[in-house]
Amino acid sequence: MDLPWTELPRFEAALMKKGLQPKEFERTLLSKISKIFENEREVVERSVKISVECVRENVCIRENESKPGLDQRYKVALNKYVDDKILPNKQTPPKKLIKDTGGIRNVIRYDKKLIRDYHKDQHELFSEDNLLGREFRKLTPAIKLNEKGYFIHDNDAHFSIEDACRVIDKFTCMFLQYLILLKNNGQVPSEDWKPQKLLKILSHCEKIVRRRVSLDWGIENDLLDNTGYNVWKAHVMIVMSYAALAVVLDMILKKQQPVAPVVKSRL
């Protein structure tokens, strides 16, 4: 006897996805920035794409499609990954590093080390005695960081990904208001806004993004599976929040750079 159609076997397809391709990264970041800057389009229309491209160039890597290893065309980012000791060299992809470090006594597997390190970076970013750290501490006890670098509520419950993104985006909006102020009158409001201090915050943000991008290129997620999709989506959301913060900081730094005088030729 034939089975009812509701009891027939179902054969699931899989759509495996690792990290965002650089162009995907750029388009996704532009979409987030457009939402953050929705009411300030005149401030950013001409300069935002330059800073988005700059951040993308500093953080995006990809694997070769036709041969093993990393795509060497993304040399700016690859140099930074090696300088930050996120990658041991410019050839070995994260997936192989995870495989090579798995099951070895007294060795932390590569993906677990990345997770530990980007939360450590997050703790440093919001704990330092600078403008960002002091503004973050004004949010306590409602929002705080535990010793491992996770956002937690006053009852020590971990934040959802959505709420963590809200915290990061809050500071992106804060820096955006300064960018508007800088554009309008060109004045630096305090020592906290000096380029060398903002550059340090920017470097922290980009390092967090690089570690997370490396993890995304090391682990495949099935986008047709609810769990796999949610894990992939969560990483993209956090990466985009930190990348958007980096974009605004980069725009401020570019705005603060003195313009070289034009020397007219006497010829």
Beta strands, then each sheet from edge to edge (+ up, - down):
strand 1: 16-17
strand 2: 143-145
strand 3: 151-153
strand 4: 221-222
sheet 1: 1+ 4-
sheet 2: 2+ 3-
end
